[in-house]
Amino acid sequence: MRKTWLLAALLTIAAAGAAPAAEIGDDGLHKQDWFQLTFKDVAEDIESAKAEGKRLAILFEQRGCIYCIRMHEEVFSDPDVAAYIEANFHIVQYNLYGDEAVTDLDGETLSEKTAVRRWGVVFTPTILFLPEDAPDGGTVAEAAVATMPGAFGKEIVLHMFEWVKAKRYETGEHFQAYHARRLAEAKASAEAKASGEGAR
């Protein structure tokens, strides 16, 4: 009886610390409640994000993508990652094989699957990070300040969003250098905390 109660308590605590599970839409893609539903006019989406002090990032997924599922279940489910992204970014989800209308930065209207080819996206998940201001013309691929192709662990994903938010791409600090620095800082902080607790 005691073991059953303990297991139930642990499961309750674990569930309380996790973000709500993403629902799956009619298109077979996972839907986080902090994703933005827009008309997929990229220039408008950039300006809408800016009006809230945020940045636009476009997330490309496809039905049945095991790496997309992993990203939702292991990364976006982390409350710290989800909270940071929601507070600082507008995420608009695109279907790699979708037919919804998309308006590129040069005003050309095309389907999601045609836009994907135009922008050179070939892998899911892929995240394209857009600049703070919508450029006058050009394409999303030309305007993107960074690209994250693939499903990575939560530390890399969080650091990538931080790196873009801080505009480190303008400072010359390569993302890998930023990531290594943030890992070293986290390790030093953990060691200092452990050392302080051990001295008590």
N, CA and C atoms as an extended XYZ file, in Angstrom:
600
Properties=species:S:1:pos:R:3:atomname:S:1:resname:S:1:resid:I:1 pbc="F F F"
N         0.829       -1.199        0.000 N   MET     1
C         0.000        0.000        0.000 CA  MET     1
C         0.866        1.253        0.000 C   MET     1
N         1.889        1.233        0.853 N   ARG     2
C         2.781        2.391        0.944 CA  ARG     2
C         3.507        2.619       -0.385 C   ARG     2
N         3.939        1.526       -1.054 N   LYS     3
C         4.637        1.642       -2.331 CA  LYS     3
C         3.718        2.243       -3.388 C   LYS     3
N         2.447        1.831       -3.394 N   THR     4
C         1.476        2.359       -4.353 CA  THR     4
C         1.281        3.849       -4.144 C   THR     4
N         1.141        4.271       -2.884 N   TRP     5
C         0.961        5.683       -2.572 CA  TRP     5
C         2.187        6.491       -3.003 C   TRP     5
N         3.371        5.959       -2.728 N   LEU     6
C         4.613        6.641       -3.082 CA  LEU     6
C         4.750        6.795       -4.594 C   LEU     6
N         4.423        5.732       -5.331 N   LEU     7
C         4.487        5.791       -6.793 CA  LEU     7
C         3.528        6.833       -7.337 C   LEU     7
N         2.306        6.865       -6.789 N   ALA     8
C         1.309        7.842       -7.236 CA  ALA     8
C         1.784        9.263       -6.960 C   ALA     8
N         2.411        9.465       -5.810 N   ALA     9
C         2.909       10.798       -5.454 CA  ALA     9
C         4.022       11.235       -6.396 C   ALA     9
N         4.930       10.310       -6.695 N   LEU    10
C         6.031       10.634       -7.604 CA  LEU    10
C         5.521       10.964       -8.998 C   LEU    10
N         4.539       10.214       -9.472 N   LEU    11
C         3.965       10.480      -10.790 CA  LEU    11
C         3.278       11.837      -10.820 C   LEU    11
N         2.617       12.206       -9.736 N   THR    12
C         1.949       13.506       -9.652 CA  THR    12
C         2.964       14.636       -9.692 C   THR    12
N         4.057       14.477       -8.959 N   ILE    13
C         5.113       15.497       -8.944 CA  ILE    13
C         5.741       15.623      -10.321 C   ILE    13
N         6.019       14.507      -10.970 N   ALA    14
C         6.628       14.523      -12.300 CA  ALA    14
C         5.712       15.193      -13.303 C   ALA    14
N         4.420       14.899      -13.219 N   ALA    15
C         3.460       15.496      -14.156 CA  ALA    15
C         3.346       16.993      -13.939 C   ALA    15
N         3.427       17.427      -12.679 N   ALA    16
C         3.316       18.858      -12.376 CA  ALA    16
C         4.487       19.643      -12.933 C   ALA    16
N         5.655       19.002      -13.063 N   GLY    17
C         6.837       19.704      -13.551 CA  GLY    17
C         6.975       19.713      -15.049 C   GLY    17
N         6.111       19.002      -15.746 N   ALA    18
C         6.213       18.922      -17.201 CA  ALA    18
C         5.171       19.806      -17.856 C   ALA    18
N         5.499       20.289      -19.056 N   ALA    19
C         4.543       21.079      -19.813 CA  ALA    19
C         3.452       20.148      -20.324 C   ALA    19
N         2.225       20.685      -20.572 N   PRO    20
C         1.153       19.841      -21.083 CA  PRO    20
C         1.551       19.189      -22.408 C   PRO    20
N         1.092       17.958      -22.607 N   ALA    21
C         1.407       17.244      -23.851 CA  ALA    21
C         0.780       17.967      -25.034 C   ALA    21
N         1.515       18.003      -26.133 N   ALA    22
C         1.015       18.670      -27.333 CA  ALA    22
C        -0.061       17.820      -27.993 C   ALA    22
N        -1.085       18.491      -28.485 N   GLU    23
C        -2.136       17.790      -29.216 CA  GLU    23
C        -1.676       17.572      -30.648 C   GLU    23
N        -2.289       16.617      -31.323 N   ILE    24
C        -1.977       16.363      -32.730 CA  ILE    24
C        -3.125       16.879      -33.582 C   ILE    24
N        -2.798       17.711      -34.564 N   GLY    25
C        -3.818       18.309      -35.416 CA  GLY    25
C        -4.259       17.373      -36.529 C   GLY    25
N        -5.212       17.841      -37.318 N   ASP    26
C        -5.712       17.059      -38.445 CA  ASP    26
C        -4.621       16.771      -39.475 C   ASP    26
N        -3.587       17.611      -39.492 N   ASP    27
C        -2.488       17.408      -40.437 CA  ASP    27
C        -1.444       16.421      -39.915 C   ASP    27
N        -1.674       15.871      -38.725 N   GLY    28
C        -0.752       14.904      -38.151 CA  GLY    28
C         0.426       15.522      -37.433 C   GLY    28
N         0.432       16.851      -37.286 N   LEU    29
C         1.541       17.543      -36.628 CA  LEU    29
C         1.176       17.886      -35.186 C   LEU    29
N         2.169       17.837      -34.316 N   HIS    30
C         1.960       18.222      -32.915 CA  HIS    30
C         1.738       19.725      -32.816 C   HIS    30
N         0.812       20.132      -31.956 N   LYS    31
C         0.466       21.544      -31.789 CA  LYS    31
C         0.696       21.976      -30.342 C   LYS    31
N         1.706       22.791      -30.131 N   GLN    32
C         1.907       23.387      -28.809 CA  GLN    32
C         0.919       24.544      -28.661 C   GLN    32
N         0.430       24.767      -27.445 N   ASP    33
C        -0.567       25.832      -27.277 CA  ASP    33
C         0.046       27.220      -27.421 C   ASP    33
N         1.374       27.306      -27.472 N   TRP    34
C         2.012       28.612      -27.666 CA  TRP    34
C         2.443       28.849      -29.111 C   TRP    34
N         2.118       27.936      -30.016 N   PHE    35
C         2.342       28.195      -31.445 CA  PHE    35
C         1.376       29.286      -31.897 C   PHE    35
N         1.788       30.048      -32.892 N   GLN    36
C         0.952       31.122      -33.428 CA  GLN    36
C         0.175       30.631      -34.651 C   GLN    36
N        -1.101       30.955      -34.717 N   LEU    37
C        -1.912       30.665      -35.892 CA  LEU    37
C        -2.010       31.950      -36.708 C   LEU    37
N        -1.448       31.951      -37.897 N   THR    38
C        -1.413       33.159      -38.718 CA  THR    38
C        -1.818       32.828      -40.147 C   THR    38
N        -1.850       33.866      -40.995 N   PHE    39
C        -2.128       33.668      -42.419 CA  PHE    39
C        -0.849       33.323      -43.191 C   PHE    39
N         0.232       33.121      -42.471 N   LYS    40
C         1.528       32.764      -43.052 CA  LYS    40
C         2.016       33.803      -44.074 C   LYS    40
N         1.762       35.069      -43.768 N   ASP    41
C         2.386       36.171      -44.492 CA  ASP    41
C         3.629       36.513      -43.675 C   ASP    41
N         4.789       36.146      -44.171 N   VAL    42
C         6.004       36.196      -43.347 CA  VAL    42
C         6.326       37.615      -42.872 C   VAL    42
N         6.182       38.601      -43.744 N   ALA    43
C         6.474       39.982      -43.347 CA  ALA    43
C         5.544       40.419      -42.216 C   ALA    43
N         4.269       40.089      -42.344 N   GLU    44
C         3.310       40.438      -41.295 CA  GLU    44
C         3.636       39.712      -39.998 C   GLU    44
N         4.050       38.451      -40.113 N   ASP    45
C         4.376       37.674      -38.910 CA  ASP    45
C         5.607       38.237      -38.199 C   ASP    45
N         6.578       38.717      -38.979 N   ILE    46
C         7.761       39.339      -38.370 CA  ILE    46
C         7.353       40.579      -37.591 C   ILE    46
N         6.511       41.424      -38.207 N   GLU    47
C         6.095       42.666      -37.563 CA  GLU    47
C         5.185       42.398      -36.366 C   GLU    47
N         4.346       41.361      -36.454 N   SER    48
C         3.471       41.004      -35.335 CA  SER    48
C         4.300       40.556      -34.137 C   SER    48
N         5.332       39.761      -34.400 N   ALA    49
C         6.218       39.329      -33.324 CA  ALA    49
C         6.938       40.525      -32.716 C   ALA    49
N         7.434       41.407      -33.574 N   LYS    50
C         8.171       42.587      -33.094 CA  LYS    50
C         7.291       43.471      -32.213 C   LYS    50
N         6.016       43.589      -32.567 N   ALA    51
C         5.098       44.427      -31.799 CA  ALA    51
C         4.954       43.937      -30.366 C   ALA    51
N         5.248       42.653      -30.143 N   GLU    52
C         5.192       42.085      -28.795 CA  GLU    52
C         6.585       41.923      -28.191 C   GLU    52
N         7.589       42.521      -28.849 N   GLY    53
C         8.950       42.424      -28.340 CA  GLY    53
C         9.554       41.050      -28.542 C   GLY    53
N         9.093       40.342      -29.569 N   LYS    54
C         9.558       38.983      -29.814 CA  LYS    54
C        10.154       38.848      -31.215 C   LYS    54
N        10.654       37.657      -31.511 N   ARG    55
C        11.199       37.341      -32.829 CA  ARG    55
C        10.367       36.237      -33.459 C   ARG    55
N        10.387       36.186      -34.789 N   LEU    56
C         9.676       35.137      -35.512 CA  LEU    56
C        10.613       33.981      -35.827 C   LEU    56
N        10.119       32.781      -35.588 N   ALA    57
C        10.827       31.572      -35.999 CA  ALA    57
C         9.822       30.665      -36.691 C   ALA    57
N        10.207       30.116      -37.843 N   ILE    58
C         9.336       29.219      -38.590 CA  ILE    58
C         9.805       27.790      -38.368 C   ILE    58
N         8.880       26.939      -37.930 N   LEU    59
C         9.176       25.542      -37.644 CA  LEU    59
C         8.571       24.655      -38.726 C   LEU    59
N         9.400       23.854      -39.373 N   PHE    60
C         8.952       22.957      -40.434 CA  PHE    60
C         8.890       21.530      -39.898 C   PHE    60
N         7.730       20.898      -40.086 N   GLU    61
C         7.545       19.524      -39.648 CA  GLU    61
C         6.791       18.739      -40.719 C   GLU    61
N         6.694       17.429      -40.524 N   GLN    62
C         5.897       16.593      -41.419 CA  GLN    62
C         5.277       15.453      -40.634 C   GLN    62
N         4.166       14.969      -41.119 N   ARG    63
C         3.456       13.862      -40.489 CA  ARG    63
C         4.371       12.634      -40.377 C   ARG    63
N         4.363       12.002      -39.211 N   GLY    64
C         5.116       10.774      -39.015 CA  GLY    64
C         6.606       10.968      -38.774 C   GLY    64
N         7.057       12.201      -38.652 N   CYS    65
C         8.482       12.486      -38.441 CA  CYS    65
C         8.877       12.113      -37.006 C   CYS    65
N         9.695       11.073      -36.864 N   ILE    66
C        10.067       10.621      -35.518 CA  ILE    66
C        10.916       11.655      -34.780 C   ILE    66
N        11.681       12.442      -35.529 N   TYR    67
C        12.509       13.464      -34.894 CA  TYR    67
C        11.658       14.633      -34.406 C   TYR    67
N        10.570       14.922      -35.136 N   CYS    68
C         9.639       15.962      -34.695 CA  CYS    68
C         8.952       15.530      -33.404 C   CYS    68
N         8.547       14.263      -33.353 N   ILE    69
C         7.908       13.728      -32.153 CA  ILE    69
C         8.860       13.833      -30.968 C   ILE    69
N        10.117       13.467      -31.202 N   ARG    70
C        11.122       13.543      -30.132 CA  ARG    70
C        11.282       14.991      -29.636 C   ARG    70
N        11.286       15.945      -30.570 N   MET    71
C        11.428       17.349      -30.192 CA  MET    71
C        10.281       17.793      -29.288 C   MET    71
N         9.057       17.393      -29.649 N   HIS    72
C         7.900       17.774      -28.840 CA  HIS    72
C         7.896       17.072      -27.492 C   HIS    72
N         8.238       15.791      -27.477 N   GLU    73
C         8.144       15.011      -26.246 CA  GLU    73
C         9.309       15.216      -25.293 C   GLU    73
N        10.496       15.548      -25.835 N   GLU    74
C        11.680       15.640      -24.990 CA  GLU    74
C        12.219       17.060      -24.812 C   GLU    74
N        11.870       17.960      -25.713 N   VAL    75
C        12.410       19.320      -25.645 CA  VAL    75
C        11.326       20.344      -25.330 C   VAL    75
N        10.315       20.438      -26.196 N   PHE    76
C         9.257       21.413      -25.982 CA  PHE    76
C         8.431       21.099      -24.737 C   PHE    76
N         8.507       19.860      -24.246 N   SER    77
C         7.784       19.487      -23.030 CA  SER    77
C         8.481       20.001      -21.775 C   SER    77
N         9.749       20.402      -21.914 N   ASP    78
C        10.491       20.931      -20.764 CA  ASP    78
C         9.948       22.320      -20.422 C   ASP    78
N         9.476       22.545      -19.203 N   PRO    79
C         8.860       23.831      -18.872 CA  PRO    79
C         9.782       25.035      -19.034 C   PRO    79
N        11.082       24.868      -18.762 N   ASP    80
C        12.011       25.989      -18.919 CA  ASP    80
C        12.186       26.366      -20.384 C   ASP    80
N        12.309       25.348      -21.238 N   VAL    81
C        12.457       25.595      -22.674 CA  VAL    81
C        11.194       26.227      -23.231 C   VAL    81
N        10.049       25.638      -22.907 N   ALA    82
C         8.780       26.156      -23.412 CA  ALA    82
C         8.534       27.588      -22.955 C   ALA    82
N         8.824       27.868      -21.685 N   ALA    83
C         8.594       29.210      -21.143 CA  ALA    83
C         9.481       30.240      -21.831 C   ALA    83
N        10.749       29.879      -22.070 N   TYR    84
C        11.659       30.827      -22.715 CA  TYR    84
C        11.216       31.121      -24.153 C   TYR    84
N        10.883       30.077      -24.885 N   ILE    85
C        10.472       30.284      -26.280 CA  ILE    85
C         9.189       31.103      -26.339 C   ILE    85
N         8.219       30.746      -25.528 N   GLU    86
C         6.935       31.462      -25.554 CA  GLU    86
C         7.105       32.934      -25.191 C   GLU    86
N         8.012       33.223      -24.259 N   ALA    87
C         8.216       34.605      -23.806 CA  ALA    87
C         8.963       35.460      -24.819 C   ALA    87
N         9.731       34.817      -25.713 N   ASN    88
C        10.615       35.592      -26.578 CA  ASN    88
C        10.415       35.406      -28.079 C   ASN    88
N         9.596       34.445      -28.470 N   PHE    89
C         9.445       34.143      -29.889 CA  PHE    89
C         7.994       33.870      -30.272 C   PHE    89
N         7.688       34.168      -31.525 N   HIS    90
C         6.471       33.670      -32.155 CA  HIS    90
C         6.900       32.496      -33.022 C   HIS    90
N         6.330       31.335      -32.762 N   ILE    91
C         6.624       30.153      -33.564 CA  ILE    91
C         5.438       29.896      -34.490 C   ILE    91
N         5.706       29.865      -35.792 N   VAL    92
C         4.674       29.531      -36.774 CA  VAL    92
C         5.074       28.209      -37.412 C   VAL    92
N         4.174       27.254      -37.360 N   GLN    93
C         4.451       25.911      -37.852 CA  GLN    93
C         4.052       25.769      -39.325 C   GLN    93
N         4.957       25.187      -40.106 N   TYR    94
C         4.712       24.915      -41.527 CA  TYR    94
C         4.785       23.407      -41.764 C   TYR    94
N         3.917       22.933      -42.639 N   ASN    95
C         3.896       21.521      -43.017 CA  ASN    95
C         4.742       21.342      -44.273 C   ASN    95
N         5.735       20.471      -44.192 N   LEU    96
C         6.641       20.265      -45.319 CA  LEU    96
C         5.894       19.919      -46.604 C   LEU    96
N         4.751       19.256      -46.468 N   TYR    97
C         3.966       18.865      -47.639 CA  TYR    97
C         2.598       19.544      -47.652 C   TYR    97
N         2.491       20.673      -46.954 N   GLY    98
C         1.209       21.353      -46.821 CA  GLY    98
C         0.806       22.184      -48.026 C   GLY    98
N        -0.483       22.492      -48.082 N   ASP    99
C        -1.043       23.260      -49.190 CA  ASP    99
C        -1.537       24.639      -48.783 C   ASP    99
N        -1.340       25.017      -47.515 N   GLU   100
C        -1.790       26.349      -47.094 CA  GLU   100
C        -1.004       27.422      -47.840 C   GLU   100
N        -1.657       28.549      -48.097 N   ALA   101
C        -1.016       29.645      -48.817 CA  ALA   101
C         0.010       30.345      -47.929 C   ALA   101
N         1.147       30.679      -48.514 N   VAL   102
C         2.244       31.368      -47.832 CA  VAL   102
C         2.627       32.585      -48.668 C   VAL   102
N         2.888       33.707      -48.011 N   THR   103
C         3.361       34.896      -48.717 CA  THR   103
C         4.807       35.145      -48.316 C   THR   103
N         5.704       35.030      -49.292 N   ASP   104
C         7.128       35.229      -49.036 CA  ASP   104
C         7.415       36.718      -48.861 C   ASP   104
N         8.619       37.042      -48.466 N   LEU   105
C         8.987       38.434      -48.197 CA  LEU   105
C         8.967       39.314      -49.440 C   LEU   105
N         9.075       38.707      -50.625 N   ASP   106
C         9.004       39.491      -51.857 CA  ASP   106
C         7.577       39.618      -52.362 C   ASP   106
N         6.610       39.142      -51.572 N   GLY   107
C         5.207       39.268      -51.930 CA  GLY   107
C         4.658       38.107      -52.735 C   GLY   107
N         5.498       37.165      -53.127 N   GLU   108
C         5.013       36.037      -53.917 CA  GLU   108
C         4.222       35.084      -53.038 C   GLU   108
N         3.058       34.658      -53.552 N   THR   109
C         2.213       33.722      -52.832 CA  THR   109
C         2.395       32.322      -53.401 C   THR   109
N         2.626       31.365      -52.515 N   LEU   110
C         2.841       29.982      -52.922 CA  LEU   110
C         2.331       29.068      -51.833 C   LEU   110
N         2.302       27.779      -52.083 N   SER   111
C         1.867       26.821      -51.059 CA  SER   111
C         3.031       26.538      -50.116 C   SER   111
N         2.698       25.956      -48.961 N   GLU   112
C         3.749       25.586      -48.013 CA  GLU   112
C         4.807       24.701      -48.680 C   GLU   112
N         4.361       23.664      -49.381 N   LYS   113
C         5.320       22.728      -49.968 CA  LYS   113
C         6.164       23.377      -51.059 C   LYS   113
N         5.615       24.387      -51.750 N   THR   114
C         6.401       25.108      -52.756 CA  THR   114
C         7.369       26.069      -52.077 C   THR   114
N         6.906       26.712      -51.003 N   ALA   115
C         7.769       27.617      -50.246 CA  ALA   115
C         8.957       26.859      -49.662 C   ALA   115
N         8.675       25.665      -49.162 N   VAL   116
C         9.728       24.828      -48.581 CA  VAL   116
C        10.828       24.567      -49.607 C   VAL   116
N        10.442       24.247      -50.822 N   ARG   117
C        11.434       24.002      -51.876 CA  ARG   117
C        12.181       25.287      -52.214 C   ARG   117
N        11.466       26.378      -52.268 N   ARG   118
C        12.101       27.663      -52.590 CA  ARG   118
C        13.129       28.045      -51.533 C   ARG   118
N        12.829       27.718      -50.298 N   TRP   119
C        13.713       28.111      -49.196 CA  TRP   119
C        14.784       27.064      -48.892 C   TRP   119
N        14.766       25.950      -49.605 N   GLY   120
C        15.803       24.940      -49.442 CA  GLY   120
C        15.696       24.092      -48.192 C   GLY   120
N        14.487       23.993      -47.622 N   VAL   121
C        14.303       23.161      -46.435 CA  VAL   121
C        14.058       21.722      -46.884 C   VAL   121
N        14.898       20.796      -46.429 N   VAL   122
C        14.784       19.403      -46.870 CA  VAL   122
C        14.662       18.419      -45.715 C   VAL   122
N        14.733       18.906      -44.485 N   PHE   123
C        14.756       18.021      -43.328 CA  PHE   123
C        13.772       18.525      -42.285 C   PHE   123
N        13.146       17.593      -41.564 N   THR   124
C        12.282       17.997      -40.456 CA  THR   124
C        12.744       17.324      -39.173 C   THR   124
N        12.700       18.035      -38.048 N   PRO   125
C        12.292       19.428      -37.972 CA  PRO   125
C        13.424       20.370      -38.392 C   PRO   125
N        13.049       21.510      -38.925 N   THR   126
C        13.984       22.590      -39.202 CA  THR   126
C        13.361       23.877      -38.682 C   THR   126
N        14.166       24.723      -38.063 N   ILE   127
C        13.683       26.020      -37.584 CA  ILE   127
C        14.491       27.113      -38.268 C   ILE   127
N        13.787       28.041      -38.914 N   LEU   128
C        14.423       29.222      -39.505 CA  LEU   128
C        14.117       30.415      -38.614 C   LEU   128
N        15.148       31.151      -38.237 N   PHE   129
C        14.993       32.332      -37.389 CA  PHE   129
C        15.059       33.585      -38.264 C   PHE   129
N        14.066       34.432      -38.137 N   LEU   130
C        13.979       35.631      -38.969 CA  LEU   130
C        14.462       36.867      -38.222 C   LEU   130
N        14.835       37.907      -38.974 N   PRO   131
C        15.340       39.131      -38.332 CA  PRO   131
C        14.231       39.890      -37.603 C   PRO   131
N        14.630       40.883      -36.832 N   GLU   132
C        13.657       41.680      -36.071 CA  GLU   132
C        12.731       42.470      -36.976 C   GLU   132
N        13.253       42.941      -38.096 N   ASP   133
C        12.468       43.739      -39.035 CA  ASP   133
C        12.347       43.018      -40.366 C   ASP   133
N        11.175       43.116      -40.970 N   ALA   134
C        10.958       42.473      -42.264 CA  ALA   134
C        11.745       43.215      -43.339 C   ALA   134
N        12.596       42.523      -44.080 N   PRO   135
C        13.350       43.175      -45.149 CA  PRO   135
C        12.431       43.548      -46.305 C   PRO   135
N        12.862       44.487      -47.086 N   ASP   136
C        12.079       44.929      -48.245 CA  ASP   136
C        12.418       44.034      -49.432 C   ASP   136
N        11.687       42.932      -49.566 N   GLY   137
C        11.936       42.016      -50.669 CA  GLY   137
C        12.815       40.855      -50.258 C   GLY   137
N        13.164       40.055      -51.241 N   GLY   138
C        13.982       38.874      -50.986 CA  GLY   138
C        13.116       37.706      -50.533 C   GLY   138
N        13.774       36.641      -50.134 N   THR   139
C        13.066       35.447      -49.682 CA  THR   139
C        13.379       35.162      -48.216 C   THR   139
N        12.607       34.273      -47.633 N   VAL   140
C        12.841       33.867      -46.247 CA  VAL   140
C        14.238       33.273      -46.099 C   VAL   140
N        14.635       32.464      -47.075 N   ALA   141
C        15.963       31.831      -47.006 CA  ALA   141
C        17.068       32.877      -46.975 C   ALA   141
N        16.891       33.958      -47.737 N   GLU   142
C        17.907       35.021      -47.774 CA  GLU   142
C        17.894       35.856      -46.510 C   GLU   142
N        16.730       35.988      -45.892 N   ALA   143
C        16.607       36.850      -44.717 CA  ALA   143
C        16.955       36.150      -43.409 C   ALA   143
N        16.843       34.830      -43.367 N   ALA   144
C        17.046       34.097      -42.115 CA  ALA   144
C        18.407       34.403      -41.500 C   ALA   144
N        18.409       34.647      -40.198 N   VAL   145
C        19.665       34.952      -39.496 CA  VAL   145
C        20.317       33.690      -38.961 C   VAL   145
N        19.545       32.607      -38.869 N   ALA   146
C        20.078       31.328      -38.386 CA  ALA   146
C        19.117       30.214      -38.767 C   ALA   146
N        19.667       29.008      -38.867 N   THR   147
C        18.874       27.818      -39.172 CA  THR   147
C        19.271       26.706      -38.219 C   THR   147
N        18.283       26.011      -37.681 N   MET   148
C        18.558       24.851      -36.839 CA  MET   148
C        17.905       23.632      -37.490 C   MET   148
N        18.687       22.852      -38.253 N   PRO   149
C        18.130       21.665      -38.894 CA  PRO   149
C        18.300       20.433      -38.024 C   PRO   149
N        17.202       19.832      -37.639 N   GLY   150
C        17.300       18.599      -36.869 CA  GLY   150
C        16.796       18.727      -35.449 C   GLY   150
N        16.637       17.583      -34.802 N   ALA   151
C        16.175       17.522      -33.419 CA  ALA   151
C        17.390       17.382      -32.508 C   ALA   151
N        17.544       18.321      -31.610 N   PHE   152
C        18.677       18.318      -30.686 CA  PHE   152
C        18.167       18.249      -29.256 C   PHE   152
N        19.085       18.094      -28.312 N   GLY   153
C        18.722       18.086      -26.905 CA  GLY   153
C        18.269       19.449      -26.442 C   GLY   153
N        17.650       19.480      -25.267 N   LYS   154
C        17.054       20.735      -24.808 CA  LYS   154
C        18.088       21.835      -24.552 C   LYS   154
N        19.315       21.463      -24.149 N   GLU   155
C        20.321       22.500      -23.906 CA  GLU   155
C        20.685       23.217      -25.202 C   GLU   155
N        20.896       22.451      -26.275 N   ILE   156
C        21.245       23.056      -27.560 CA  ILE   156
C        20.102       23.918      -28.074 C   ILE   156
N        18.887       23.398      -27.981 N   VAL   157
C        17.728       24.147      -28.468 CA  VAL   157
C        17.568       25.451      -27.693 C   VAL   157
N        17.630       25.366      -26.376 N   LEU   158
C        17.485       26.572      -25.559 CA  LEU   158
C        18.591       27.567      -25.859 C   LEU   158
N        19.827       27.079      -25.976 N   HIS   159
C        20.944       27.982      -26.258 CA  HIS   159
C        20.819       28.622      -27.635 C   HIS   159
N        20.268       27.893      -28.605 N   MET   160
C        20.079       28.468      -29.932 CA  MET   160
C        19.082       29.621      -29.891 C   MET   160
N        17.989       29.425      -29.183 N   PHE   161
C        17.005       30.504      -29.054 CA  PHE   161
C        17.601       31.688      -28.295 C   PHE   161
N        18.394       31.413      -27.268 N   GLU   162
C        19.062       32.496      -26.535 CA  GLU   162
C        20.013       33.253      -27.451 C   GLU   162
N        20.798       32.513      -28.231 N   TRP   163
C        21.805       33.095      -29.130 CA  TRP   163
C        21.151       34.028      -30.138 C   TRP   163
N        20.020       33.608      -30.687 N   VAL   164
C        19.302       34.456      -31.642 CA  VAL   164
C        18.707       35.669      -30.937 C   VAL   164
N        18.055       35.446      -29.798 N   LYS   165
C        17.437       36.544      -29.047 CA  LYS   165
C        18.459       37.625      -28.715 C   LYS   165
N        19.657       37.209      -28.314 N   ALA   166
C        20.714       38.157      -27.950 CA  ALA   166
C        21.455       38.708      -29.173 C   ALA   166
N        21.069       38.256      -30.360 N   LYS   167
C        21.699       38.672      -31.628 CA  LYS   167
C        23.210       38.433      -31.613 C   LYS   167
N        23.607       37.278      -31.061 N   ARG   168
C        25.026       36.951      -31.018 CA  ARG   168
C        25.595       36.732      -32.418 C   ARG   168
N        24.736       36.454      -33.387 N   TYR   169
C        25.192       36.303      -34.777 CA  TYR   169
C        25.755       37.613      -35.327 C   TYR   169
N        25.444       38.727      -34.666 N   GLU   170
C        25.988       40.022      -35.093 CA  GLU   170
C        27.316       40.330      -34.417 C   GLU   170
N        27.644       39.603      -33.358 N   THR   171
C        28.861       39.895      -32.592 CA  THR   171
C        30.062       39.100      -33.061 C   THR   171
N        29.816       38.083      -33.883 N   GLY   172
C        30.918       37.236      -34.330 CA  GLY   172
C        31.131       36.020      -33.460 C   GLY   172
N        30.340       35.899      -32.374 N   GLU   173
C        30.466       34.709      -31.529 CA  GLU   173
C        29.689       33.572      -32.184 C   GLU   173
N        30.388       32.599      -32.706 N   HIS   174
C        29.750       31.466      -33.358 CA  HIS   174
C        28.858       30.729      -32.362 C   HIS   174
N        27.772       30.146      -32.850 N   PHE   175
C        26.851       29.450      -31.944 CA  PHE   175
C        27.548       28.368      -31.133 C   PHE   175
N        28.436       27.586      -31.765 N   GLN   176
C        29.101       26.507      -31.035 CA  GLN   176
C        29.938       27.053      -29.883 C   GLN   176
N        30.556       28.208      -30.082 N   ALA   177
C        31.334       28.833      -29.009 CA  ALA   177
C        30.408       29.294      -27.889 C   ALA   177
N        29.268       29.871      -28.276 N   TYR   178
C        28.280       30.306      -27.276 CA  TYR   178
C        27.764       29.106      -26.485 C   TYR   178
N        27.432       28.043      -27.187 N   HIS   179
C        26.919       26.835      -26.542 CA  HIS   179
C        27.939       26.265      -25.548 C   HIS   179
N        29.206       26.189      -25.970 N   ALA   180
C        30.256       25.666      -25.087 CA  ALA   180
C        30.416       26.562      -23.859 C   ALA   180
N        30.334       27.869      -24.054 N   ARG   181
C        30.459       28.813      -22.932 CA  ARG   181
C        29.310       28.650      -21.951 C   ARG   181
N        28.092       28.504      -22.468 N   ARG   182
C        26.928       28.352      -21.592 CA  ARG   182
C        26.986       27.038      -20.814 C   ARG   182
N        27.476       25.979      -21.449 N   LEU   183
C        27.630       24.705      -20.746 CA  LEU   183
C        28.663       24.825      -19.632 C   LEU   183
N        29.776       25.514      -19.928 N   ALA   184
C        30.828       25.704      -18.929 CA  ALA   184
C        30.307       26.533      -17.759 C   ALA   184
N        29.510       27.557      -18.049 N   GLU   185
C        28.937       28.394      -16.991 CA  GLU   185
C        27.995       27.578      -16.106 C   GLU   185
N        27.186       26.729      -16.740 N   ALA   186
C        26.248       25.904      -15.978 CA  ALA   186
C        26.994       24.908      -15.088 C   ALA   186
N        28.073       24.335      -15.628 N   LYS   187
C        28.874       23.382      -14.855 CA  LYS   187
C        29.536       24.073      -13.665 C   LYS   187
N        30.103       25.252      -13.897 N   ALA   188
C        30.757       25.998      -12.816 CA  ALA   188
C        29.759       26.380      -11.732 C   ALA   188
N        28.551       26.768      -12.153 N   SER   189
C        27.514       27.147      -11.199 CA  SER   189
C        27.095       25.952      -10.359 C   SER   189
N        26.938       24.785      -11.007 N   ALA   190
C        26.547       23.568      -10.287 CA  ALA   190
C        27.625       23.139       -9.297 C   ALA   190
N        28.903       23.255       -9.704 N   GLU   191
C        30.004       22.873       -8.820 CA  GLU   191
C        30.106       23.816       -7.630 C   GLU   191
N        29.886       25.113       -7.876 N   ALA   192
C        29.954       26.081       -6.792 CA  ALA   192
C        28.818       25.826       -5.799 C   ALA   192
N        27.641       25.497       -6.311 N   LYS   193
C        26.504       25.215       -5.436 CA  LYS   193
C        26.771       23.966       -4.601 C   LYS   193
N        27.298       22.920       -5.272 N   ALA   194
C        27.597       21.681       -4.551 CA  ALA   194
C        28.671       21.896       -3.491 C   ALA   194
N        29.666       22.722       -3.824 N   SER   195
C        30.742       23.016       -2.883 CA  SER   195
C        30.197       23.779       -1.683 C   SER   195
N        29.292       24.727       -1.935 N   GLY   196
C        28.694       25.502       -0.843 CA  GLY   196
C        27.846       24.642        0.063 C   GLY   196
N        27.104       23.722       -0.515 N   GLU   197
C        26.268       22.847        0.297 CA  GLU   197
C        27.117       21.869        1.103 C   GLU   197
N        28.259       21.452        0.504 N   GLY   198
C        29.135       20.511        1.203 CA  GLY   198
C        29.852       21.152        2.371 C   GLY   198
N        29.999       22.478        2.349 N   ALA   199
C        30.710       23.177        3.418 CA  ALA   199
C        29.816       23.421        4.624 C   ALA   199
N        28.522       23.193        4.463 N   ARG   200
C        27.613       23.439        5.595 CA  ARG   200
C        27.732       22.392        6.683 C   ARG   200
